[in-house]
Amino acid sequence: MSNLVSAVKLKLRNRMWQWLAKRQPASREVQLNQKILFVFPTRFGFSTLVLVVLFYILGTNYQNNLILMLGYVLLSLLLICIGLSYLNLAGLKLVAGKEQAGFVDESLMIPVQIDAIGKRFAIQGGFVEQPTILLTEAHTTLSLQLHKRGLFPIPRIKLSSEYPFGLIRTWCYVSLAQNYWAYPAPKRNSTNQHAGDGDLTGDLAWHHLSSYLPGDPIKNIDWKKLARQPLQPVVKQYRPESYDVDFWIELQDGALEVELSRLCAEVLACEARQQNYGVRLPNLSLAPNHGPQHQLKVLQALALC
């Protein structure tokens, strides 16, 4: 029985998303209007409506004008709340932000711009089936949990408000034309050697300076620079001379997702040491290089592999 109920709910939900896709296609800018806004009483609103009916029955049966007036006042309050709740969301404009990227099993912060938010009250927002937050700024970020690698459009954004008295709820599901990348989670495999491991042969040579991070060896701190800039300590980074040799990243025998996680960890290790690295995948081959643009191409290739 429970499986049947779940199947019916899933079918109805899919039909609703299909209907919304036709009613409000994905766009870079979306302004809220009566076409995509939904208004419905909350449980407190229904309770108030039931109370209005009871007051009407009591007032007519006992011919008590005071009870009838109280029922009319509550009914007027409900009607006013419908208009105020709708106007609290109507006219808002959502603008898609830049394309974002993150790693699987992590939370990705998606920037969204909401115009005219300063004149609104108690608006909550978030991705569908994700926790909602109270929106208080025009430029806000929404958290999205990444579960699968690849390139995806962001889910619909749900905005809702129960302003002013919590009796009427107005909400909408907005679709923005904005994508995000989910890269494989970087995980080391103990059975394979990594480009960033310290067991590479060769004499260590000074390579560059980097900001001090907790865990860096104290002996590598540049003490002369520290004396001049005590608030910005830097450490000397060394690497084996063998890092000057191009490193190739390739898939090996094993589960695809495990191998992609290993390759992702090797990419980050090579990039941290500015070592040239290339990639050979079944559908793509990139020549050895390093830098932000090269790293971006390789990670996107791993995400789509």
C-alpha contacts under 8 A as a table, 3 or more apart, distances in Angstrom:
res1	aa1	res2	aa2	distance
1	M	4	L	5.14
1	M	5	V	6.36
2	S	5	V	5.10
2	S	6	S	6.17
3	N	6	S	5.07
3	N	7	A	6.10
4	L	7	A	5.09
4	L	8	V	6.20
5	V	8	V	5.15
5	V	9	K	6.20
6	S	9	K	5.11
6	S	10	L	6.10
7	A	10	L	5.11
7	A	11	K	6.15
8	V	11	K	5.12
8	V	12	L	6.16
9	K	12	L	5.16
9	K	13	R	6.04
10	L	13	R	5.07
10	L	14	N	6.15
11	K	14	N	5.16
11	K	15	R	6.21
12	L	15	R	5.07
12	L	16	M	6.17
13	R	16	M	5.01
13	R	17	W	6.29
14	N	17	W	5.13
14	N	18	Q	6.21
15	R	18	Q	5.11
15	R	19	W	6.18
16	M	19	W	5.05
16	M	20	L	6.14
17	W	20	L	5.00
17	W	21	A	6.03
18	Q	21	A	5.06
18	Q	22	K	6.57
19	W	22	K	5.39
19	W	23	R	6.24
20	L	23	R	4.85
20	L	24	Q	5.71
20	L	25	P	7.58
21	A	24	Q	5.36
21	A	25	P	5.04
21	A	26	A	7.55
22	K	25	P	5.93
23	R	35	K	7.68
23	R	36	I	7.45
24	Q	36	I	7.11
24	Q	174	V	7.53
24	Q	175	S	7.12
25	P	175	S	6.66
26	A	174	V	7.96
26	A	175	S	4.74
26	A	176	L	4.88
26	A	177	A	4.93
27	S	30	V	6.37
27	S	175	S	6.81
27	S	176	L	5.03
27	S	177	A	4.72
28	R	95	V	5.87
28	R	96	A	5.26
28	R	176	L	5.61
28	R	177	A	5.05
28	R	178	Q	7.19
29	E	93	K	6.81
29	E	94	L	5.66
29	E	95	V	4.59
29	E	96	A	6.48
29	E	176	L	7.01
30	V	93	K	5.51
30	V	94	L	5.24
30	V	95	V	6.69
30	V	174	V	7.40
30	V	175	S	7.99
30	V	176	L	7.32
31	Q	90	A	7.99
31	Q	91	G	5.96
31	Q	92	L	5.59
31	Q	93	K	4.13
31	Q	94	L	6.34
32	L	35	K	7.84
32	L	36	I	6.61
32	L	37	L	6.88
32	L	89	L	6.92
32	L	90	A	5.25
32	L	91	G	5.23
32	L	92	L	5.42
32	L	93	K	6.29
33	N	36	I	6.01
33	N	37	L	6.16
33	N	90	A	5.28
33	N	91	G	6.20
34	Q	37	L	5.16
34	Q	38	F	7.71
34	Q	90	A	7.36
36	I	172	C	6.01
36	I	173	Y	7.42
37	L	86	Y	7.78
37	L	90	A	7.70
37	L	170	T	6.76
37	L	171	W	5.83
37	L	172	C	4.99
38	F	170	T	5.52
38	F	171	W	5.40
38	F	172	C	6.13
39	V	82	I	7.34
39	V	86	Y	7.08
39	V	168	I	6.99
39	V	169	R	5.77
39	V	170	T	4.47
39	V	171	W	6.73
40	F	168	I	5.85
40	F	169	R	5.44
40	F	170	T	6.58
41	P	44	F	7.55
41	P	45	G	4.93
41	P	46	F	6.09
41	P	167	L	5.89
41	P	168	I	4.29
41	P	169	R	5.76
42	T	45	G	4.86
42	T	46	F	6.27
42	T	166	G	7.00
42	T	167	L	5.39
42	T	168	I	5.44
42	T	169	R	5.95
43	R	46	F	5.04
43	R	47	S	6.13
43	R	167	L	7.43
44	F	47	S	4.91
44	F	48	T	6.14
44	F	166	G	7.09
44	F	167	L	5.41
45	G	48	T	5.04
45	G	49	L	6.18
45	G	78	L	7.29
45	G	166	G	7.48
45	G	167	L	4.09
45	G	168	I	6.10
46	F	49	L	4.93
46	F	50	V	6.18
46	F	167	L	7.82
47	S	50	V	5.12
47	S	51	L	6.21
48	T	51	L	4.92
48	T	52	V	6.21
48	T	74	L	7.17
48	T	167	L	7.96
49	L	52	V	5.00
49	L	53	V	6.43
49	L	74	L	7.97
49	L	75	L	7.15
49	L	78	L	7.97
50	V	53	V	5.13
50	V	54	L	6.30
51	L	54	L	5.03
51	L	55	F	6.14
51	L	71	G	7.54
52	V	55	F	5.12
52	V	56	Y	6.18
52	V	71	G	4.72
52	V	72	Y	7.34
52	V	74	L	6.48
52	V	75	L	6.48
53	V	56	Y	5.06
53	V	57	I	6.25
53	V	71	G	7.48
54	L	57	I	5.13
54	L	58	L	6.11
55	F	58	L	5.12
55	F	59	G	5.80
55	F	67	I	5.83
55	F	68	L	6.15
55	F	70	L	7.38
55	F	71	G	5.32
56	Y	59	G	5.09
56	Y	60	T	6.06
56	Y	67	I	7.32
56	Y	68	L	5.61
56	Y	71	G	6.18
57	I	60	T	5.38
57	I	61	N	6.06
58	L	61	N	5.22
58	L	62	Y	5.98
58	L	63	Q	7.85
58	L	64	N	7.69
58	L	67	I	7.24
58	L	68	L	7.96
59	G	62	Y	5.43
59	G	63	Q	5.27
59	G	64	N	4.73
59	G	65	N	6.33
59	G	66	L	7.63
59	G	67	I	5.19
59	G	68	L	5.00
60	T	63	Q	4.86
60	T	64	N	6.82
60	T	68	L	7.44
61	N	64	N	7.97
64	N	67	I	5.67
64	N	68	L	6.56
65	N	68	L	4.96
65	N	69	M	5.98
66	L	69	M	5.08
66	L	70	L	6.25
67	I	70	L	5.07
67	I	71	G	6.28
68	L	71	G	5.08
68	L	72	Y	6.25
69	M	72	Y	5.03
69	M	73	V	6.14
70	L	73	V	5.04
70	L	74	L	6.35
71	G	74	L	5.24
71	G	75	L	6.20
72	Y	75	L	4.98
72	Y	76	S	6.05
73	V	76	S	5.09
73	V	77	L	6.19
74	L	77	L	4.95
74	L	78	L	6.35
75	L	78	L	5.14
75	L	79	L	6.39
76	S	79	L	5.10
76	S	80	I	6.13
77	L	80	I	5.13
77	L	81	C	6.13
78	L	81	C	5.09
78	L	82	I	6.37
78	L	167	L	7.03
78	L	168	I	7.55
79	L	82	I	5.18
79	L	83	G	6.79
80	I	83	G	5.36
80	I	84	L	6.27
81	C	84	L	5.03
81	C	85	S	5.74
81	C	163	Y	7.60
81	C	164	P	6.67
81	C	165	F	7.35
81	C	167	L	7.00
81	C	168	I	6.21
82	I	85	S	5.36
82	I	86	Y	6.18
82	I	168	I	5.98
83	G	86	Y	5.23
83	G	87	L	6.10
84	L	87	L	5.13
84	L	88	N	6.09
84	L	163	Y	7.12
84	L	164	P	7.02
85	S	88	N	5.20
85	S	89	L	7.14
85	S	161	S	6.74
85	S	162	E	6.33
85	S	163	Y	5.27
85	S	164	P	6.66
85	S	168	I	6.57
85	S	169	R	6.78
85	S	170	T	6.04
86	Y	89	L	5.73
86	Y	90	A	6.00
86	Y	170	T	5.99
87	L	90	A	4.92
87	L	91	G	7.72
88	N	120	R	5.65
88	N	121	F	6.88
88	N	161	S	7.48
88	N	163	Y	7.25
89	L	92	L	5.93
89	L	120	R	7.42
89	L	123	I	7.93
89	L	160	S	7.92
89	L	161	S	7.44
89	L	170	T	7.53
89	L	171	W	7.96
92	L	114	I	6.86
92	L	115	D	6.04
92	L	116	A	6.11
92	L	117	I	7.23
93	K	114	I	5.74
93	K	115	D	5.29
93	K	116	A	7.47
94	L	112	V	7.04
94	L	113	Q	5.73
94	L	114	I	4.68
94	L	115	D	6.53
95	V	112	V	6.26
95	V	113	Q	5.07
95	V	114	I	6.46
95	V	176	L	7.55
96	A	111	P	7.56
96	A	112	V	5.64
96	A	113	Q	6.64
96	A	176	L	5.93
96	A	177	A	6.70
96	A	178	Q	5.99
97	G	110	I	7.56
97	G	111	P	5.44
97	G	112	V	5.50
97	G	113	Q	6.96
97	G	178	Q	7.01
98	K	111	P	7.35
98	K	178	Q	7.34
99	E	178	Q	6.46
99	E	179	N	5.60
99	E	180	Y	5.46
99	E	181	W	7.77
100	Q	108	L	7.80
100	Q	109	M	7.92
100	Q	110	I	6.74
100	Q	179	N	7.25
100	Q	180	Y	4.90
100	Q	181	W	6.31
101	A	108	L	7.26
101	A	180	Y	5.51
101	A	181	W	4.38
101	A	182	A	5.90
101	A	183	Y	7.33
102	G	106	E	7.08
102	G	107	S	7.60
102	G	108	L	5.90
102	G	146	L	7.72
102	G	181	W	6.30
102	G	182	A	5.21
102	G	183	Y	6.01
103	F	106	E	5.79
103	F	146	L	7.05
103	F	149	R	7.74
103	F	182	A	5.26
103	F	183	Y	4.59
103	F	184	P	5.73
103	F	185	A	5.18
103	F	186	P	7.66
104	V	146	L	5.03
104	V	147	H	5.53
104	V	148	K	6.08
104	V	149	R	6.18
104	V	182	A	5.79
104	V	183	Y	5.99
104	V	184	P	5.55
104	V	185	A	4.97
105	D	145	Q	6.90
105	D	146	L	5.41
105	D	147	H	5.63
105	D	185	A	6.91
106	E	145	Q	6.02
106	E	146	L	5.74
107	S	143	S	6.19
107	S	144	L	5.42
107	S	145	Q	4.43
107	S	146	L	6.06
108	L	143	S	5.68
108	L	144	L	5.07
108	L	145	Q	6.22
108	L	146	L	6.96
109	M	141	T	5.70
109	M	142	L	5.51
109	M	143	S	4.70
109	M	144	L	6.28
110	I	141	T	5.18
110	I	142	L	5.16
110	I	143	S	6.32
110	I	144	L	7.12
111	P	139	H	7.10
111	P	140	T	5.85
111	P	141	T	4.28
111	P	142	L	6.50
112	V	139	H	6.07
112	V	140	T	5.53
112	V	141	T	5.83
112	V	142	L	7.36
113	Q	138	A	5.73
113	Q	139	H	4.59
113	Q	140	T	6.31
114	I	117	I	6.12
114	I	137	E	7.84
114	I	138	A	4.83
114	I	139	H	6.26
114	I	140	T	7.62
115	D	138	A	5.76
116	A	119	K	5.96
116	A	120	R	7.33
116	A	138	A	7.10
117	I	120	R	5.39
117	I	135	L	7.93
117	I	136	T	7.04
117	I	137	E	6.49
117	I	138	A	5.49
118	G	121	F	7.99
118	G	136	T	7.40
118	G	137	E	7.12
118	G	138	A	7.20
120	R	123	I	7.19
121	F	163	Y	6.85
122	A	134	L	6.74
122	A	135	L	7.40
122	A	161	S	6.18
122	A	162	E	7.40
122	A	163	Y	6.42
123	I	134	L	5.94
123	I	135	L	5.69
123	I	136	T	7.85
123	I	159	L	6.88
123	I	160	S	5.89
123	I	161	S	4.93
123	I	162	E	7.94
124	Q	132	T	6.15
124	Q	133	I	5.41
124	Q	134	L	4.43
124	Q	135	L	5.60
124	Q	159	L	5.71
124	Q	160	S	5.39
124	Q	161	S	6.32
125	G	132	T	5.11
125	G	133	I	5.53
125	G	134	L	6.45
125	G	135	L	6.43
125	G	157	I	6.89
125	G	158	K	5.53
125	G	159	L	4.48
125	G	160	S	6.52
126	G	130	Q	6.31
126	G	131	P	6.18
126	G	132	T	4.33
126	G	133	I	6.32
126	G	142	L	6.08
126	G	143	S	7.65
126	G	157	I	5.59
126	G	158	K	5.51
126	G	159	L	6.89
127	F	130	Q	5.19
127	F	131	P	7.30
127	F	132	T	7.22
127	F	142	L	7.29
127	F	143	S	7.87
127	F	144	L	7.26
127	F	155	P	6.03
127	F	156	R	5.88
127	F	157	I	4.48
127	F	158	K	5.80
128	V	155	P	6.53
128	V	156	R	5.93
128	V	157	I	6.02
128	V	158	K	5.89
128	V	173	Y	7.99
130	Q	143	S	7.98
130	Q	144	L	7.21
135	L	140	T	7.27
137	E	140	T	5.99
146	L	149	R	7.73
146	L	182	A	6.57
148	K	182	A	6.70
149	R	181	W	7.39
149	R	182	A	4.52
149	R	183	Y	5.30
149	R	184	P	5.75
149	R	303	A	5.39
149	R	304	L	7.50
150	G	181	W	5.91
150	G	182	A	5.23
150	G	183	Y	6.63
150	G	300	Q	7.85
150	G	303	A	4.71
150	G	304	L	5.33
151	L	179	N	6.85
151	L	180	Y	5.89
151	L	181	W	4.71
151	L	182	A	6.43
151	L	303	A	7.40
151	L	304	L	7.35
152	F	179	N	5.48
152	F	180	Y	5.61
152	F	181	W	6.58
152	F	182	A	7.99
153	P	177	A	7.03
153	P	178	Q	5.72
153	P	179	N	4.15
153	P	180	Y	6.25
154	I	176	L	7.32
154	I	177	A	7.78
154	I	178	Q	6.00
154	I	179	N	5.60
154	I	180	Y	6.59
155	P	175	S	7.09
156	R	173	Y	5.75
156	R	174	V	5.26
156	R	175	S	4.68
156	R	176	L	7.10
157	I	173	Y	5.48
157	I	174	V	5.00
157	I	175	S	6.44
157	I	176	L	7.97
158	K	171	W	7.05
158	K	172	C	5.74
158	K	173	Y	4.61
158	K	174	V	6.38
159	L	171	W	5.44
159	L	172	C	5.52
159	L	173	Y	6.65
159	L	174	V	7.81
160	S	169	R	7.01
160	S	170	T	5.59
160	S	171	W	4.05
160	S	172	C	6.62
161	S	169	R	5.77
161	S	170	T	5.42
161	S	171	W	6.42
162	E	165	F	6.78
162	E	166	G	4.60
162	E	167	L	6.73
162	E	168	I	5.63
162	E	169	R	4.54
162	E	170	T	6.49
163	Y	166	G	5.84
163	Y	168	I	7.41
163	Y	169	R	7.55
164	P	167	L	7.84
165	F	168	I	7.69
166	G	169	R	7.03
181	W	300	Q	7.48
181	W	303	A	7.61
182	A	303	A	6.55
183	Y	299	L	6.28
183	Y	300	Q	6.93
183	Y	302	L	6.99
183	Y	303	A	4.93
184	P	257	E	7.53
184	P	260	L	6.23
184	P	261	S	5.29
184	P	264	C	6.53
184	P	302	L	7.09
184	P	303	A	6.14
185	A	261	S	5.28
185	A	264	C	7.12
186	P	261	S	4.67
186	P	262	R	6.18
186	P	263	L	7.55
186	P	264	C	5.01
186	P	265	A	4.39
187	K	258	V	7.94
187	K	261	S	5.18
187	K	262	R	5.44
187	K	264	C	7.51
187	K	265	A	5.76
188	R	194	H	7.76
188	R	261	S	7.34
188	R	262	R	5.34
188	R	265	A	6.22
189	N	192	N	5.64
189	N	193	Q	7.92
189	N	262	R	6.12
190	S	193	Q	7.37
193	Q	197	D	7.11
194	H	197	D	5.42
194	H	266	E	5.80
194	H	269	A	7.93
195	A	247	F	7.51
195	A	266	E	5.60
195	A	269	A	6.29
195	A	270	C	6.04
196	G	266	E	6.73
196	G	269	A	4.74
196	G	270	C	6.11
196	G	273	R	7.74
197	D	200	L	6.72
200	L	240	P	6.98
200	L	242	S	7.27
201	T	240	P	6.77
201	T	242	S	6.68
202	G	240	P	5.01
202	G	241	E	5.37
202	G	242	S	5.64
203	D	240	P	5.30
203	D	241	E	5.84
204	L	238	Y	5.95
204	L	239	R	5.26
204	L	240	P	4.41
204	L	241	E	6.31
205	A	238	Y	5.32
205	A	239	R	5.70
205	A	240	P	6.21
205	A	241	E	6.58
206	W	236	K	6.96
206	W	237	Q	6.10
206	W	238	Y	4.49
206	W	239	R	6.76
207	H	236	K	7.54
207	H	237	Q	5.65
207	H	238	Y	5.21
207	H	239	R	6.51
208	H	236	K	6.15
208	H	237	Q	5.34
208	H	238	Y	7.25
209	L	234	V	6.29
209	L	235	V	5.66
209	L	236	K	4.81
209	L	237	Q	5.77
210	S	234	V	5.41
210	S	235	V	5.59
210	S	236	K	6.73
210	S	237	Q	6.96
211	S	232	Q	7.26
211	S	233	P	6.24
211	S	234	V	4.41
211	S	235	V	6.27
212	Y	216	D	6.62
212	Y	221	I	7.66
212	Y	232	Q	7.86
212	Y	233	P	5.58
212	Y	234	V	4.83
212	Y	235	V	5.61
213	L	216	D	5.79
216	D	220	N	7.64
216	D	235	V	7.62
217	P	220	N	5.60
217	P	221	I	7.38
218	I	221	I	5.60
220	N	235	V	5.20
220	N	236	K	5.21
220	N	237	Q	7.44
221	I	226	L	7.86
221	I	233	P	7.14
221	I	234	V	5.88
221	I	235	V	4.14
221	I	236	K	6.17
222	D	225	K	5.65
222	D	226	L	6.25
222	D	233	P	7.40
222	D	234	V	5.94
222	D	235	V	5.51
222	D	236	K	6.43
223	W	226	L	4.79
223	W	227	A	6.19
224	K	227	A	5.29
224	K	228	R	6.73
225	K	228	R	5.14
225	K	229	Q	5.89
225	K	230	P	7.79
225	K	233	P	7.23
225	K	234	V	7.43
226	L	229	Q	4.94
226	L	230	P	4.78
226	L	231	L	7.66
226	L	232	Q	6.95
226	L	233	P	5.31
226	L	234	V	7.23
227	A	230	P	5.70
229	Q	232	Q	5.49
229	Q	233	P	6.91
230	P	233	P	6.22
239	R	243	Y	6.86
239	R	273	R	7.38
240	P	243	Y	5.73
241	E	244	D	5.88
242	S	245	V	5.66
243	Y	246	D	7.31
243	Y	247	F	7.99
243	Y	275	Q	5.87
243	Y	276	N	7.97
244	D	275	Q	6.69
244	D	276	N	7.48
245	V	275	Q	7.96
245	V	276	N	7.44
246	D	275	Q	7.21
246	D	276	N	5.15
246	D	277	Y	5.51
246	D	278	G	7.37
246	D	288	P	6.24
247	F	275	Q	7.61
247	F	276	N	6.29
247	F	277	Y	4.49
247	F	278	G	6.25
247	F	288	P	7.18
248	W	277	Y	5.51
248	W	278	G	4.74
248	W	279	V	5.62
248	W	280	R	7.27
248	W	288	P	7.29
249	I	263	L	6.54
249	I	266	E	7.58
249	I	267	V	7.91
249	I	277	Y	7.02
249	I	278	G	5.97
249	I	279	V	4.63
249	I	280	R	6.25
250	E	263	L	7.43
250	E	279	V	6.01
250	E	280	R	5.14
250	E	281	L	6.45
251	L	259	E	6.29
251	L	260	L	7.56
251	L	263	L	7.58
251	L	280	R	7.50
251	L	281	L	6.76
252	Q	259	E	6.89
254	G	258	V	7.12
254	G	259	E	6.47
255	A	258	V	5.35
255	A	259	E	6.18
256	L	259	E	5.14
256	L	260	L	6.11
257	E	260	L	5.10
257	E	261	S	6.19
258	V	261	S	5.18
258	V	262	R	6.29
259	E	262	R	5.01
259	E	263	L	6.18
260	L	263	L	5.03
260	L	264	C	6.08
260	L	302	L	6.46
261	S	264	C	5.07
261	S	265	A	6.33
262	R	265	A	5.19
262	R	266	E	6.35
263	L	266	E	5.01
263	L	267	V	6.19
264	C	267	V	5.10
264	C	268	L	6.42
264	C	299	L	6.93
264	C	302	L	7.46
265	A	268	L	5.27
265	A	269	A	6.19
266	E	269	A	4.99
266	E	270	C	6.09
267	V	270	C	5.25
267	V	271	E	6.07
267	V	277	Y	7.66
267	V	295	Q	7.18
267	V	298	V	7.85
267	V	299	L	7.95
268	L	271	E	5.08
268	L	272	A	6.04
269	A	272	A	5.20
269	A	273	R	6.60
270	C	273	R	5.33
270	C	274	Q	5.99
270	C	275	Q	5.15
270	C	276	N	7.18
270	C	277	Y	6.85
271	E	274	Q	4.77
271	E	275	Q	6.18
271	E	276	N	7.90
271	E	290	H	6.30
271	E	291	G	6.83
271	E	295	Q	7.23
272	A	275	Q	7.89
274	Q	290	H	6.16
274	Q	291	G	7.24
275	Q	289	N	7.68
275	Q	290	H	6.41
276	N	288	P	5.28
276	N	289	N	4.42
276	N	290	H	5.03
277	Y	287	A	7.58
277	Y	288	P	4.37
277	Y	289	N	5.42
277	Y	290	H	6.47
278	G	285	S	7.63
278	G	286	L	5.47
278	G	287	A	4.95
278	G	288	P	3.76
278	G	289	N	6.44
279	V	284	L	7.89
279	V	285	S	5.65
279	V	286	L	5.27
279	V	287	A	6.98
279	V	288	P	7.36
279	V	298	V	7.17
280	R	284	L	6.27
280	R	285	S	4.56
280	R	286	L	6.65
281	L	284	L	5.02
281	L	285	S	5.94
281	L	305	C	7.62
282	P	285	S	8.00
283	N	305	C	7.62
284	L	301	A	7.56
286	L	298	V	7.74
289	N	294	H	6.51
290	H	293	Q	7.86
290	H	294	H	5.56
290	H	295	Q	6.65
291	G	294	H	5.38
291	G	295	Q	6.08
292	P	295	Q	5.09
292	P	296	L	6.07
293	Q	296	L	5.07
293	Q	297	K	6.35
294	H	297	K	5.19
294	H	298	V	6.29
295	Q	298	V	5.18
295	Q	299	L	6.11
296	L	299	L	5.29
296	L	300	Q	6.10
297	K	300	Q	5.25
297	K	301	A	6.15
298	V	301	A	5.02
298	V	302	L	6.25
299	L	302	L	5.04
299	L	303	A	6.16
300	Q	303	A	4.97
300	Q	304	L	6.32
301	A	304	L	5.26
301	A	305	C	5.98
302	L	305	C	5.07
